[in-house]
Amino acid sequence: MEPEKVIIVFFKWLRENPNIFMPTAWQDLPKLDTEIAESADDELFPIAMTISKWCAHHGLGDTLREQARKDIDDAGEPTPTTQQMLTNTTQTLRQDIEETYEKLQQLDAQKSDKDNDSK
């Protein structure tokens, strides 16, 4: 599987489908953020491997592979957005991970508050 595809699928999840990390995988996003910080922007293969391992550990490995294969089949020309993602991979991924983590943390807190209110 091409590392670019893995990274782009993960970007899409972070930006368009953060609920895929529910109910518990989102809690481990900071660990992924730390691991990605250790890679340089031009090291797409190690970044993709880090993402793949993290996803496999959280039961998302098959979904990641399926989405990456689908994107290969549906691939058109790279868009400016995907080009930018792959140019500043580490920084952009880390920023998106942090933003998604904060969003999901707030959603989880709201859910906990509602659960407590209903008791």
ChimeraX commands (.cxc) that place a marker at each C-alpha (Angstrom):
marker #1 position 0.00,0.00,0.00 radius 0.5
marker #1 position 1.35,3.42,-0.92 radius 0.5
marker #1 position 2.26,5.53,2.11 radius 0.5
marker #1 position 0.66,8.61,0.55 radius 0.5
marker #1 position -2.71,6.84,0.40 radius 0.5
marker #1 position -2.54,5.75,4.05 radius 0.5
marker #1 position -1.71,9.29,5.13 radius 0.5
marker #1 position -4.43,10.88,2.99 radius 0.5
marker #1 position -7.09,8.44,4.26 radius 0.5
marker #1 position -6.09,9.22,7.84 radius 0.5
marker #1 position -6.24,12.97,7.11 radius 0.5
marker #1 position -9.75,12.46,5.74 radius 0.5
marker #1 position -10.79,10.62,8.88 radius 0.5
marker #1 position -9.44,13.39,11.08 radius 0.5
marker #1 position -11.13,16.12,9.07 radius 0.5
marker #1 position -14.32,14.51,7.78 radius 0.5
marker #1 position -15.07,11.48,9.96 radius 0.5
marker #1 position -13.63,11.91,13.46 radius 0.5
marker #1 position -16.35,9.69,14.93 radius 0.5
marker #1 position -14.45,6.71,13.50 radius 0.5
marker #1 position -12.20,7.08,16.57 radius 0.5
marker #1 position -15.11,6.62,18.98 radius 0.5
marker #1 position -15.72,5.30,21.54 radius 0.5
marker #1 position -12.16,4.85,22.82 radius 0.5
marker #1 position -9.46,5.10,20.13 radius 0.5
marker #1 position -9.52,8.91,20.29 radius 0.5
marker #1 position -8.10,8.76,23.82 radius 0.5
marker #1 position -4.85,7.40,22.37 radius 0.5
marker #1 position -4.47,10.08,19.66 radius 0.5
marker #1 position -1.87,12.03,21.74 radius 0.5
marker #1 position 0.38,8.95,21.67 radius 0.5
marker #1 position 0.12,8.85,17.87 radius 0.5
marker #1 position 0.86,12.58,17.78 radius 0.5
marker #1 position 4.06,12.02,19.77 radius 0.5
marker #1 position 5.16,9.15,17.53 radius 0.5
marker #1 position 4.56,11.17,14.35 radius 0.5
marker #1 position 6.56,14.08,15.79 radius 0.5
marker #1 position 9.64,11.86,15.60 radius 0.5
marker #1 position 9.42,11.69,11.78 radius 0.5
marker #1 position 10.54,14.22,9.21 radius 0.5
marker #1 position 8.10,15.51,6.58 radius 0.5
marker #1 position 9.85,13.64,3.79 radius 0.5
marker #1 position 9.65,10.31,5.64 radius 0.5
marker #1 position 6.24,9.25,4.34 radius 0.5
marker #1 position 6.84,5.52,4.73 radius 0.5
marker #1 position 7.65,5.65,8.49 radius 0.5
marker #1 position 4.70,8.02,9.06 radius 0.5
marker #1 position 2.36,5.68,7.18 radius 0.5
marker #1 position 3.69,2.68,9.13 radius 0.5
marker #1 position 3.13,4.52,12.42 radius 0.5
marker #1 position -0.45,5.32,11.39 radius 0.5
marker #1 position -1.06,1.74,10.18 radius 0.5
marker #1 position 0.21,0.22,13.42 radius 0.5
marker #1 position -1.83,2.64,15.53 radius 0.5
marker #1 position -4.96,1.87,13.50 radius 0.5
marker #1 position -4.36,-1.89,13.75 radius 0.5
marker #1 position -3.95,-1.57,17.52 radius 0.5
marker #1 position -7.30,0.23,17.72 radius 0.5
marker #1 position -9.29,-2.08,15.44 radius 0.5
marker #1 position -9.14,0.28,12.45 radius 0.5
marker #1 position -6.46,-1.50,10.40 radius 0.5
marker #1 position -8.84,-3.28,8.02 radius 0.5
marker #1 position -10.88,-0.12,7.49 radius 0.5
marker #1 position -7.70,1.85,6.75 radius 0.5
marker #1 position -6.56,-0.74,4.18 radius 0.5
marker #1 position -9.98,-0.85,2.52 radius 0.5
marker #1 position -10.19,2.95,2.31 radius 0.5
marker #1 position -6.64,3.24,0.98 radius 0.5
marker #1 position -7.38,0.63,-1.72 radius 0.5
marker #1 position -10.61,2.39,-2.63 radius 0.5
marker #1 position -8.76,5.69,-2.91 radius 0.5
marker #1 position -6.19,4.03,-5.20 radius 0.5
marker #1 position -9.01,2.85,-7.47 radius 0.5
marker #1 position -10.73,6.26,-7.39 radius 0.5
marker #1 position -7.53,8.29,-7.55 radius 0.5
marker #1 position -7.52,11.26,-9.81 radius 0.5
marker #1 position -4.98,14.03,-10.03 radius 0.5
marker #1 position -3.61,15.23,-6.70 radius 0.5
marker #1 position -5.52,18.22,-5.38 radius 0.5
marker #1 position -3.85,21.29,-3.87 radius 0.5
marker #1 position -5.13,20.15,-0.46 radius 0.5
marker #1 position -3.59,16.69,-0.70 radius 0.5
marker #1 position -0.36,18.13,-2.08 radius 0.5
marker #1 position -0.15,20.50,0.91 radius 0.5
marker #1 position -0.86,17.62,3.32 radius 0.5
marker #1 position 2.02,15.63,1.87 radius 0.5
marker #1 position 4.37,18.63,1.79 radius 0.5
marker #1 position 3.96,19.48,5.48 radius 0.5
marker #1 position 2.96,16.02,6.61 radius 0.5
marker #1 position 4.26,15.98,10.16 radius 0.5
marker #1 position 3.09,19.46,11.10 radius 0.5
marker #1 position -0.31,19.15,9.41 radius 0.5
marker #1 position -1.00,15.68,10.82 radius 0.5
marker #1 position -0.02,16.71,14.33 radius 0.5
marker #1 position -2.24,19.79,14.15 radius 0.5
marker #1 position -5.20,17.78,12.85 radius 0.5
marker #1 position -4.68,15.07,15.49 radius 0.5
marker #1 position -4.62,17.67,18.27 radius 0.5
marker #1 position -7.75,19.43,16.97 radius 0.5
marker #1 position -9.63,16.14,16.54 radius 0.5
marker #1 position -8.58,14.97,20.00 radius 0.5
marker #1 position -9.88,18.18,21.57 radius 0.5
marker #1 position -13.20,17.92,19.68 radius 0.5
marker #1 position -13.71,14.30,20.67 radius 0.5
marker #1 position -12.70,15.02,24.26 radius 0.5
marker #1 position -15.41,17.70,24.42 radius 0.5
marker #1 position -17.98,15.35,22.87 radius 0.5
marker #1 position -17.08,12.63,25.36 radius 0.5
marker #1 position -17.36,15.09,28.26 radius 0.5
marker #1 position -20.79,16.22,27.03 radius 0.5
marker #1 position -21.88,12.60,26.71 radius 0.5
marker #1 position -20.67,11.88,30.26 radius 0.5
marker #1 position -22.57,14.92,31.56 radius 0.5
marker #1 position -25.76,13.73,29.85 radius 0.5
marker #1 position -25.27,10.21,31.21 radius 0.5
marker #1 position -24.86,11.62,34.73 radius 0.5
marker #1 position -27.89,13.91,34.35 radius 0.5
marker #1 position -30.12,11.01,33.37 radius 0.5
marker #1 position -29.27,9.06,36.55 radius 0.5
marker link #1:1,2 radius 0.2
marker link #1:2,3 radius 0.2
marker link #1:3,4 radius 0.2
marker link #1:4,5 radius 0.2
marker link #1:5,6 radius 0.2
marker link #1:6,7 radius 0.2
marker link #1:7,8 radius 0.2
marker link #1:8,9 radius 0.2
marker link #1:9,10 radius 0.2
marker link #1:10,11 radius 0.2
marker link #1:11,12 radius 0.2
marker link #1:12,13 radius 0.2
marker link #1:13,14 radius 0.2
marker link #1:14,15 radius 0.2
marker link #1:15,16 radius 0.2
marker link #1:16,17 radius 0.2
marker link #1:17,18 radius 0.2
marker link #1:18,19 radius 0.2
marker link #1:19,20 radius 0.2
marker link #1:20,21 radius 0.2
marker link #1:21,22 radius 0.2
marker link #1:22,23 radius 0.2
marker link #1:23,24 radius 0.2
marker link #1:24,25 radius 0.2
marker link #1:25,26 radius 0.2
marker link #1:26,27 radius 0.2
marker link #1:27,28 radius 0.2
marker link #1:28,29 radius 0.2
marker link #1:29,30 radius 0.2
marker link #1:30,31 radius 0.2
marker link #1:31,32 radius 0.2
marker link #1:32,33 radius 0.2
marker link #1:33,34 radius 0.2
marker link #1:34,35 radius 0.2
marker link #1:35,36 radius 0.2
marker link #1:36,37 radius 0.2
marker link #1:37,38 radius 0.2
marker link #1:38,39 radius 0.2
marker link #1:39,40 radius 0.2
marker link #1:40,41 radius 0.2
marker link #1:41,42 radius 0.2
marker link #1:42,43 radius 0.2
marker link #1:43,44 radius 0.2
marker link #1:44,45 radius 0.2
marker link #1:45,46 radius 0.2
marker link #1:46,47 radius 0.2
marker link #1:47,48 radius 0.2
marker link #1:48,49 radius 0.2
marker link #1:49,50 radius 0.2
marker link #1:50,51 radius 0.2
marker link #1:51,52 radius 0.2
marker link #1:52,53 radius 0.2
marker link #1:53,54 radius 0.2
marker link #1:54,55 radius 0.2
marker link #1:55,56 radius 0.2
marker link #1:56,57 radius 0.2
marker link #1:57,58 radius 0.2
marker link #1:58,59 radius 0.2
marker link #1:59,60 radius 0.2
marker link #1:60,61 radius 0.2
marker link #1:61,62 radius 0.2
marker link #1:62,63 radius 0.2
marker link #1:63,64 radius 0.2
marker link #1:64,65 radius 0.2
marker link #1:65,66 radius 0.2
marker link #1:66,67 radius 0.2
marker link #1:67,68 radius 0.2
marker link #1:68,69 radius 0.2
marker link #1:69,70 radius 0.2
marker link #1:70,71 radius 0.2
marker link #1:71,72 radius 0.2
marker link #1:72,73 radius 0.2
marker link #1:73,74 radius 0.2
marker link #1:74,75 radius 0.2
marker link #1:75,76 radius 0.2
marker link #1:76,77 radius 0.2
marker link #1:77,78 radius 0.2
marker link #1:78,79 radius 0.2
marker link #1:79,80 radius 0.2
marker link #1:80,81 radius 0.2
marker link #1:81,82 radius 0.2
marker link #1:82,83 radius 0.2
marker link #1:83,84 radius 0.2
marker link #1:84,85 radius 0.2
marker link #1:85,86 radius 0.2
marker link #1:86,87 radius 0.2
marker link #1:87,88 radius 0.2
marker link #1:88,89 radius 0.2
marker link #1:89,90 radius 0.2
marker link #1:90,91 radius 0.2
marker link #1:91,92 radius 0.2
marker link #1:92,93 radius 0.2
marker link #1:93,94 radius 0.2
marker link #1:94,95 radius 0.2
marker link #1:95,96 radius 0.2
marker link #1:96,97 radius 0.2
marker link #1:97,98 radius 0.2
marker link #1:98,99 radius 0.2
marker link #1:99,100 radius 0.2
marker link #1:100,101 radius 0.2
marker link #1:101,102 radius 0.2
marker link #1:102,103 radius 0.2
marker link #1:103,104 radius 0.2
marker link #1:104,105 radius 0.2
marker link #1:105,106 radius 0.2
marker link #1:106,107 radius 0.2
marker link #1:107,108 radius 0.2
marker link #1:108,109 radius 0.2
marker link #1:109,110 radius 0.2
marker link #1:110,111 radius 0.2
marker link #1:111,112 radius 0.2
marker link #1:112,113 radius 0.2
marker link #1:113,114 radius 0.2
marker link #1:114,115 radius 0.2
marker link #1:115,116 radius 0.2
marker link #1:116,117 radius 0.2
marker link #1:117,118 radius 0.2
marker link #1:118,119 radius 0.2
view
